[in-house]
Amino acid sequence: MAPTKAADPVAPFAKEEKILCFHGPVLYEAKILDLRLSNNAWQFKIHYKGWKNTLLVFWALA
């Protein structure tokens, strides 16, 4: 029998998806701008709705 290759991990969220995300103890509406897999953990670049564009680079862990 041929060896099997592990399936690529599937991200729990998609690019451009609207989500609710904590920043400290407060829950905000946010949108996923980008995502990446790093050391077997998903990281998401998010923008909190209503925040200035200069404050949009947050990499959150899933």
PyMOL Python script that loads the backbone (N, CA, C, O; Angstrom):
from pymol import cmd

cmd.read_pdbstr("""\
ATOM      1  N   MET A   1       0.848  -1.170   0.000  1.00  0.00           N
ATOM      2  CA  MET A   1       0.000   0.000   0.000  1.00  0.00           C
ATOM      3  C   MET A   1       0.897   1.239   0.000  1.00  0.00           C
ATOM      4  O   MET A   1       1.906   1.278   0.704  1.00  0.00           O
ATOM      5  N   ALA A   2       0.530   2.242  -0.785  1.00  0.00           N
ATOM      6  CA  ALA A   2       1.317   3.470  -0.896  1.00  0.00           C
ATOM      7  C   ALA A   2       1.138   4.325   0.356  1.00  0.00           C
ATOM      8  O   ALA A   2       0.063   4.338   0.955  1.00  0.00           O
ATOM      9  N   PRO A   3       2.200   5.042   0.752  1.00  0.00           N
ATOM     10  CA  PRO A   3       2.062   5.923   1.922  1.00  0.00           C
ATOM     11  C   PRO A   3       1.077   7.045   1.624  1.00  0.00           C
ATOM     12  O   PRO A   3       0.986   7.526   0.495  1.00  0.00           O
ATOM     13  N   THR A   4       0.349   7.449   2.641  1.00  0.00           N
ATOM     14  CA  THR A   4      -0.629   8.525   2.453  1.00  0.00           C
ATOM     15  C   THR A   4      -0.031   9.845   2.903  1.00  0.00           C
ATOM     16  O   THR A   4       0.741   9.907   3.860  1.00  0.00           O
ATOM     17  N   LYS A   5      -0.399  10.879   2.203  1.00  0.00           N
ATOM     18  CA  LYS A   5       0.059  12.228   2.541  1.00  0.00           C
ATOM     19  C   LYS A   5      -1.005  12.886   3.418  1.00  0.00           C
ATOM     20  O   LYS A   5      -2.200  12.781   3.143  1.00  0.00           O
ATOM     21  N   ALA A   6      -0.563  13.557   4.462  1.00  0.00           N
ATOM     22  CA  ALA A   6      -1.506  14.261   5.332  1.00  0.00           C
ATOM     23  C   ALA A   6      -2.174  15.385   4.546  1.00  0.00           C
ATOM     24  O   ALA A   6      -1.534  16.071   3.749  1.00  0.00           O
ATOM     25  N   ALA A   7      -3.448  15.555   4.780  1.00  0.00           N
ATOM     26  CA  ALA A   7      -4.191  16.614   4.096  1.00  0.00           C
ATOM     27  C   ALA A   7      -3.731  17.980   4.598  1.00  0.00           C
ATOM     28  O   ALA A   7      -3.374  18.141   5.765  1.00  0.00           O
ATOM     29  N   ASP A   8      -3.747  18.956   3.697  1.00  0.00           N
ATOM     30  CA  ASP A   8      -3.415  20.322   4.098  1.00  0.00           C
ATOM     31  C   ASP A   8      -4.451  20.807   5.106  1.00  0.00           C
ATOM     32  O   ASP A   8      -5.644  20.564   4.923  1.00  0.00           O
ATOM     33  N   PRO A   9      -4.019  21.487   6.164  1.00  0.00           N
ATOM     34  CA  PRO A   9      -4.979  21.987   7.151  1.00  0.00           C
ATOM     35  C   PRO A   9      -5.892  23.043   6.535  1.00  0.00           C
ATOM     36  O   PRO A   9      -5.466  23.841   5.700  1.00  0.00           O
ATOM     37  N   VAL A  10      -7.122  23.033   6.950  1.00  0.00           N
ATOM     38  CA  VAL A  10      -8.115  23.972   6.432  1.00  0.00           C
ATOM     39  C   VAL A  10      -8.292  25.103   7.442  1.00  0.00           C
ATOM     40  O   VAL A  10      -8.475  24.862   8.635  1.00  0.00           O
ATOM     41  N   ALA A  11      -8.234  26.321   6.954  1.00  0.00           N
ATOM     42  CA  ALA A  11      -8.392  27.490   7.829  1.00  0.00           C
ATOM     43  C   ALA A  11      -9.832  27.558   8.339  1.00  0.00           C
ATOM     44  O   ALA A  11     -10.765  27.268   7.590  1.00  0.00           O
ATOM     45  N   PRO A  12     -10.025  27.939   9.605  1.00  0.00           N
ATOM     46  CA  PRO A  12     -11.381  28.030  10.147  1.00  0.00           C
ATOM     47  C   PRO A  12     -12.164  29.243   9.631  1.00  0.00           C
ATOM     48  O   PRO A  12     -13.386  29.300   9.775  1.00  0.00           O
ATOM     49  N   PHE A  13     -11.460  30.212   9.030  1.00  0.00           N
ATOM     50  CA  PHE A  13     -12.092  31.402   8.466  1.00  0.00           C
ATOM     51  C   PHE A  13     -11.482  31.675   7.100  1.00  0.00           C
ATOM     52  O   PHE A  13     -10.415  31.154   6.776  1.00  0.00           O
ATOM     53  N   ALA A  14     -12.160  32.494   6.296  1.00  0.00           N
ATOM     54  CA  ALA A  14     -11.699  32.806   4.944  1.00  0.00           C
ATOM     55  C   ALA A  14     -11.363  34.291   4.821  1.00  0.00           C
ATOM     56  O   ALA A  14     -11.848  35.122   5.588  1.00  0.00           O
ATOM     57  N   LYS A  15     -10.523  34.600   3.838  1.00  0.00           N
ATOM     58  CA  LYS A  15     -10.181  35.985   3.535  1.00  0.00           C
ATOM     59  C   LYS A  15     -11.464  36.737   3.180  1.00  0.00           C
ATOM     60  O   LYS A  15     -12.330  36.202   2.488  1.00  0.00           O
ATOM     61  N   GLU A  16     -11.580  37.965   3.651  1.00  0.00           N
ATOM     62  CA  GLU A  16     -12.736  38.853   3.456  1.00  0.00           C
ATOM     63  C   GLU A  16     -13.942  38.470   4.317  1.00  0.00           C
ATOM     64  O   GLU A  16     -14.975  39.135   4.244  1.00  0.00           O
ATOM     65  N   GLU A  17     -13.838  37.427   5.121  1.00  0.00           N
ATOM     66  CA  GLU A  17     -14.948  37.026   5.984  1.00  0.00           C
ATOM     67  C   GLU A  17     -15.105  38.030   7.127  1.00  0.00           C
ATOM     68  O   GLU A  17     -14.119  38.502   7.695  1.00  0.00           O
ATOM     69  N   LYS A  18     -16.350  38.345   7.451  1.00  0.00           N
ATOM     70  CA  LYS A  18     -16.633  39.228   8.580  1.00  0.00           C
ATOM     71  C   LYS A  18     -16.781  38.366   9.826  1.00  0.00           C
ATOM     72  O   LYS A  18     -17.442  37.328   9.815  1.00  0.00           O
ATOM     73  N   ILE A  19     -16.139  38.831  10.911  1.00  0.00           N
ATOM     74  CA  ILE A  19     -16.092  38.048  12.140  1.00  0.00           C
ATOM     75  C   ILE A  19     -16.307  38.955  13.345  1.00  0.00           C
ATOM     76  O   ILE A  19     -16.334  40.178  13.215  1.00  0.00           O
ATOM     77  N   LEU A  20     -16.459  38.354  14.501  1.00  0.00           N
ATOM     78  CA  LEU A  20     -16.395  39.055  15.778  1.00  0.00           C
ATOM     79  C   LEU A  20     -15.082  38.655  16.413  1.00  0.00           C
ATOM     80  O   LEU A  20     -14.741  37.472  16.453  1.00  0.00           O
ATOM     81  N   CYS A  21     -14.339  39.639  16.914  1.00  0.00           N
ATOM     82  CA  CYS A  21     -12.990  39.374  17.408  1.00  0.00           C
ATOM     83  C   CYS A  21     -12.723  40.202  18.663  1.00  0.00           C
ATOM     84  O   CYS A  21     -13.056  41.386  18.719  1.00  0.00           O
ATOM     85  N   PHE A  22     -12.123  39.570  19.663  1.00  0.00           N
ATOM     86  CA  PHE A  22     -11.752  40.291  20.877  1.00  0.00           C
ATOM     87  C   PHE A  22     -10.487  41.108  20.651  1.00  0.00           C
ATOM     88  O   PHE A  22      -9.546  40.651  20.002  1.00  0.00           O
ATOM     89  N   HIS A  23     -10.476  42.316  21.193  1.00  0.00           N
ATOM     90  CA  HIS A  23      -9.259  43.114  21.347  1.00  0.00           C
ATOM     91  C   HIS A  23      -9.238  43.466  22.821  1.00  0.00           C
ATOM     92  O   HIS A  23      -9.947  44.369  23.266  1.00  0.00           O
ATOM     93  N   GLY A  24      -8.426  42.753  23.568  1.00  0.00           N
ATOM     94  CA  GLY A  24      -8.499  42.844  25.024  1.00  0.00           C
ATOM     95  C   GLY A  24      -9.817  42.231  25.467  1.00  0.00           C
ATOM     96  O   GLY A  24     -10.199  41.171  24.970  1.00  0.00           O
ATOM     97  N   PRO A  25     -10.525  42.880  26.397  1.00  0.00           N
ATOM     98  CA  PRO A  25     -11.789  42.312  26.880  1.00  0.00           C
ATOM     99  C   PRO A  25     -13.011  42.698  26.038  1.00  0.00           C
ATOM    100  O   PRO A  25     -14.125  42.265  26.334  1.00  0.00           O
ATOM    101  N   VAL A  26     -12.814  43.504  24.998  1.00  0.00           N
ATOM    102  CA  VAL A  26     -13.934  44.028  24.210  1.00  0.00           C
ATOM    103  C   VAL A  26     -14.062  43.265  22.893  1.00  0.00           C
ATOM    104  O   VAL A  26     -13.068  42.978  22.225  1.00  0.00           O
ATOM    105  N   LEU A  27     -15.302  42.943  22.535  1.00  0.00           N
ATOM    106  CA  LEU A  27     -15.599  42.237  21.296  1.00  0.00           C
ATOM    107  C   LEU A  27     -15.959  43.254  20.216  1.00  0.00           C
ATOM    108  O   LEU A  27     -16.818  44.111  20.426  1.00  0.00           O
ATOM    109  N   TYR A  28     -15.297  43.157  19.051  1.00  0.00           N
ATOM    110  CA  TYR A  28     -15.511  44.093  17.943  1.00  0.00           C
ATOM    111  C   TYR A  28     -15.867  43.339  16.669  1.00  0.00           C
ATOM    112  O   TYR A  28     -15.506  42.175  16.495  1.00  0.00           O
ATOM    113  N   GLU A  29     -16.590  44.030  15.775  1.00  0.00           N
ATOM    114  CA  GLU A  29     -16.760  43.522  14.419  1.00  0.00           C
ATOM    115  C   GLU A  29     -15.436  43.709  13.701  1.00  0.00           C
ATOM    116  O   GLU A  29     -14.764  44.723  13.885  1.00  0.00           O
ATOM    117  N   ALA A  30     -15.057  42.733  12.884  1.00  0.00           N
ATOM    118  CA  ALA A  30     -13.786  42.806  12.164  1.00  0.00           C
ATOM    119  C   ALA A  30     -13.916  42.066  10.842  1.00  0.00           C
ATOM    120  O   ALA A  30     -14.884  41.343  10.604  1.00  0.00           O
ATOM    121  N   LYS A  31     -12.913  42.263   9.986  1.00  0.00           N
ATOM    122  CA  LYS A  31     -12.862  41.564   8.702  1.00  0.00           C
ATOM    123  C   LYS A  31     -11.466  40.990   8.529  1.00  0.00           C
ATOM    124  O   LYS A  31     -10.475  41.639   8.865  1.00  0.00           O
ATOM    125  N   ILE A  32     -11.388  39.776   8.005  1.00  0.00           N
ATOM    126  CA  ILE A  32     -10.100  39.131   7.765  1.00  0.00           C
ATOM    127  C   ILE A  32      -9.534  39.648   6.449  1.00  0.00           C
ATOM    128  O   ILE A  32     -10.162  39.518   5.398  1.00  0.00           O
ATOM    129  N   LEU A  33      -8.341  40.236   6.515  1.00  0.00           N
ATOM    130  CA  LEU A  33      -7.684  40.777   5.328  1.00  0.00           C
ATOM    131  C   LEU A  33      -6.744  39.763   4.691  1.00  0.00           C
ATOM    132  O   LEU A  33      -6.580  39.739   3.471  1.00  0.00           O
ATOM    133  N   ASP A  34      -6.135  38.934   5.514  1.00  0.00           N
ATOM    134  CA  ASP A  34      -5.175  37.942   5.019  1.00  0.00           C
ATOM    135  C   ASP A  34      -5.048  36.852   6.070  1.00  0.00           C
ATOM    136  O   ASP A  34      -5.417  37.057   7.227  1.00  0.00           O
ATOM    137  N   LEU A  35      -4.530  35.703   5.678  1.00  0.00           N
ATOM    138  CA  LEU A  35      -4.301  34.621   6.611  1.00  0.00           C
ATOM    139  C   LEU A  35      -3.063  33.853   6.205  1.00  0.00           C
ATOM    140  O   LEU A  35      -2.669  33.845   5.039  1.00  0.00           O
ATOM    141  N   ARG A  36      -2.449  33.199   7.201  1.00  0.00           N
ATOM    142  CA  ARG A  36      -1.257  32.404   6.927  1.00  0.00           C
ATOM    143  C   ARG A  36      -1.164  31.296   7.967  1.00  0.00           C
ATOM    144  O   ARG A  36      -1.673  31.412   9.082  1.00  0.00           O
ATOM    145  N   LEU A  37      -0.505  30.232   7.571  1.00  0.00           N
ATOM    146  CA  LEU A  37      -0.248  29.112   8.465  1.00  0.00           C
ATOM    147  C   LEU A  37       1.201  29.203   8.898  1.00  0.00           C
ATOM    148  O   LEU A  37       2.104  29.172   8.062  1.00  0.00           O
ATOM    149  N   SER A  38       1.431  29.314  10.198  1.00  0.00           N
ATOM    150  CA  SER A  38       2.777  29.454  10.736  1.00  0.00           C
ATOM    151  C   SER A  38       2.938  28.496  11.911  1.00  0.00           C
ATOM    152  O   SER A  38       2.210  28.585  12.899  1.00  0.00           O
ATOM    153  N   ASN A  39       3.892  27.585  11.795  1.00  0.00           N
ATOM    154  CA  ASN A  39       4.134  26.597  12.859  1.00  0.00           C
ATOM    155  C   ASN A  39       2.861  25.840  13.239  1.00  0.00           C
ATOM    156  O   ASN A  39       2.570  25.657  14.421  1.00  0.00           O
ATOM    157  N   ASN A  40       2.112  25.406  12.236  1.00  0.00           N
ATOM    158  CA  ASN A  40       0.864  24.647  12.418  1.00  0.00           C
ATOM    159  C   ASN A  40      -0.227  25.419  13.154  1.00  0.00           C
ATOM    160  O   ASN A  40      -1.134  24.807  13.719  1.00  0.00           O
ATOM    161  N   ALA A  41      -0.160  26.748  13.159  1.00  0.00           N
ATOM    162  CA  ALA A  41      -1.197  27.582  13.768  1.00  0.00           C
ATOM    163  C   ALA A  41      -1.622  28.650  12.764  1.00  0.00           C
ATOM    164  O   ALA A  41      -0.779  29.298  12.143  1.00  0.00           O
ATOM    165  N   TRP A  42      -2.915  28.828  12.609  1.00  0.00           N
ATOM    166  CA  TRP A  42      -3.420  29.854  11.700  1.00  0.00           C
ATOM    167  C   TRP A  42      -3.284  31.223  12.338  1.00  0.00           C
ATOM    168  O   TRP A  42      -3.561  31.401  13.524  1.00  0.00           O
ATOM    169  N   GLN A  43      -2.856  32.190  11.537  1.00  0.00           N
ATOM    170  CA  GLN A  43      -2.780  33.588  11.944  1.00  0.00           C
ATOM    171  C   GLN A  43      -3.605  34.399  10.953  1.00  0.00           C
ATOM    172  O   GLN A  43      -3.611  34.111   9.757  1.00  0.00           O
ATOM    173  N   PHE A  44      -4.300  35.415  11.460  1.00  0.00           N
ATOM    174  CA  PHE A  44      -5.205  36.202  10.638  1.00  0.00           C
ATOM    175  C   PHE A  44      -4.873  37.678  10.764  1.00  0.00           C
ATOM    176  O   PHE A  44      -4.741  38.202  11.870  1.00  0.00           O
ATOM    177  N   LYS A  45      -4.739  38.349   9.622  1.00  0.00           N
ATOM    178  CA  LYS A  45      -4.557  39.798   9.595  1.00  0.00           C
ATOM    179  C   LYS A  45      -5.961  40.387   9.550  1.00  0.00           C
ATOM    180  O   LYS A  45      -6.708  40.153   8.600  1.00  0.00           O
ATOM    181  N   ILE A  46      -6.318  41.149  10.577  1.00  0.00           N
ATOM    182  CA  ILE A  46      -7.688  41.630  10.690  1.00  0.00           C
ATOM    183  C   ILE A  46      -7.746  43.150  10.768  1.00  0.00           C
ATOM    184  O   ILE A  46      -6.777  43.813  11.138  1.00  0.00           O
ATOM    185  N   HIS A  47      -8.908  43.676  10.409  1.00  0.00           N
ATOM    186  CA  HIS A  47      -9.193  45.104  10.549  1.00  0.00           C
ATOM    187  C   HIS A  47     -10.484  45.226  11.344  1.00  0.00           C
ATOM    188  O   HIS A  47     -11.515  44.668  10.970  1.00  0.00           O
ATOM    189  N   TYR A  48     -10.410  45.967  12.450  1.00  0.00           N
ATOM    190  CA  TYR A  48     -11.591  46.198  13.271  1.00  0.00           C
ATOM    191  C   TYR A  48     -12.452  47.277  12.627  1.00  0.00           C
ATOM    192  O   TYR A  48     -11.954  48.349  12.283  1.00  0.00           O
ATOM    193  N   LYS A  49     -13.734  47.000  12.463  1.00  0.00           N
ATOM    194  CA  LYS A  49     -14.667  47.940  11.847  1.00  0.00           C
ATOM    195  C   LYS A  49     -14.706  49.235  12.655  1.00  0.00           C
ATOM    196  O   LYS A  49     -14.840  49.215  13.879  1.00  0.00           O
ATOM    197  N   GLY A  50     -14.585  50.369  11.945  1.00  0.00           N
ATOM    198  CA  GLY A  50     -14.639  51.672  12.586  1.00  0.00           C
ATOM    199  C   GLY A  50     -13.293  52.199  13.058  1.00  0.00           C
ATOM    200  O   GLY A  50     -13.193  53.354  13.473  1.00  0.00           O
ATOM    201  N   TRP A  51     -12.259  51.372  13.002  1.00  0.00           N
ATOM    202  CA  TRP A  51     -10.926  51.821  13.409  1.00  0.00           C
ATOM    203  C   TRP A  51     -10.246  52.462  12.208  1.00  0.00           C
ATOM    204  O   TRP A  51     -10.552  52.125  11.065  1.00  0.00           O
ATOM    205  N   LYS A  52      -9.323  53.386  12.466  1.00  0.00           N
ATOM    206  CA  LYS A  52      -8.572  54.024  11.388  1.00  0.00           C
ATOM    207  C   LYS A  52      -7.754  52.981  10.642  1.00  0.00           C
ATOM    208  O   LYS A  52      -7.319  51.987  11.225  1.00  0.00           O
ATOM    209  N   ASN A  53      -7.548  53.211   9.354  1.00  0.00           N
ATOM    210  CA  ASN A  53      -6.758  52.272   8.547  1.00  0.00           C
ATOM    211  C   ASN A  53      -5.318  52.152   9.017  1.00  0.00           C
ATOM    212  O   ASN A  53      -4.659  51.153   8.729  1.00  0.00           O
ATOM    213  N   THR A  54      -4.818  53.147   9.731  1.00  0.00           N
ATOM    214  CA  THR A  54      -3.444  53.060  10.230  1.00  0.00           C
ATOM    215  C   THR A  54      -3.331  52.050  11.370  1.00  0.00           C
ATOM    216  O   THR A  54      -2.226  51.691  11.775  1.00  0.00           O
ATOM    217  N   LEU A  55      -4.465  51.595  11.883  1.00  0.00           N
ATOM    218  CA  LEU A  55      -4.466  50.635  12.988  1.00  0.00           C
ATOM    219  C   LEU A  55      -4.968  49.263  12.553  1.00  0.00           C
ATOM    220  O   LEU A  55      -5.539  48.535  13.365  1.00  0.00           O
ATOM    221  N   LEU A  56      -4.770  48.899  11.302  1.00  0.00           N
ATOM    222  CA  LEU A  56      -5.409  47.675  10.835  1.00  0.00           C
ATOM    223  C   LEU A  56      -4.526  46.434  10.857  1.00  0.00           C
ATOM    224  O   LEU A  56      -5.035  45.349  10.574  1.00  0.00           O
ATOM    225  N   VAL A  57      -3.268  46.520  11.166  1.00  0.00           N
ATOM    226  CA  VAL A  57      -2.398  45.352  11.065  1.00  0.00           C
ATOM    227  C   VAL A  57      -2.331  44.624  12.406  1.00  0.00           C
ATOM    228  O   VAL A  57      -1.518  44.952  13.270  1.00  0.00           O
ATOM    229  N   PHE A  58      -3.188  43.651  12.556  1.00  0.00           N
ATOM    230  CA  PHE A  58      -3.191  42.802  13.735  1.00  0.00           C
ATOM    231  C   PHE A  58      -3.167  41.356  13.267  1.00  0.00           C
ATOM    232  O   PHE A  58      -4.032  40.941  12.495  1.00  0.00           O
ATOM    233  N   TRP A  59      -2.210  40.601  13.715  1.00  0.00           N
ATOM    234  CA  TRP A  59      -2.171  39.168  13.409  1.00  0.00           C
ATOM    235  C   TRP A  59      -2.724  38.443  14.623  1.00  0.00           C
ATOM    236  O   TRP A  59      -2.096  38.434  15.682  1.00  0.00           O
ATOM    237  N   ALA A  60      -3.879  37.845  14.480  1.00  0.00           N
ATOM    238  CA  ALA A  60      -4.542  37.135  15.572  1.00  0.00           C
ATOM    239  C   ALA A  60      -4.388  35.636  15.366  1.00  0.00           C
ATOM    240  O   ALA A  60      -4.364  35.159  14.231  1.00  0.00           O
ATOM    241  N   LEU A  61      -4.285  34.905  16.448  1.00  0.00           N
ATOM    242  CA  LEU A  61      -4.167  33.451  16.387  1.00  0.00           C
ATOM    243  C   LEU A  61      -5.536  32.817  16.520  1.00  0.00           C
ATOM    244  O   LEU A  61      -6.404  33.324  17.230  1.00  0.00           O
ATOM    245  N   ALA A  62      -5.721  31.702  15.830  1.00  0.00           N
ATOM    246  CA  ALA A  62      -6.982  30.962  15.940  1.00  0.00           C
ATOM    247  C   ALA A  62      -6.828  29.830  16.918  1.00  0.00           C
ATOM    248  O   ALA A  62      -7.778  29.084  17.154  1.00  0.00           O
TER     249      ALA A  62
END
""", "prot")
cmd.dss("prot")
cmd.show_as("cartoon", "prot")
cmd.util.cbc("prot")
cmd.orient("prot")
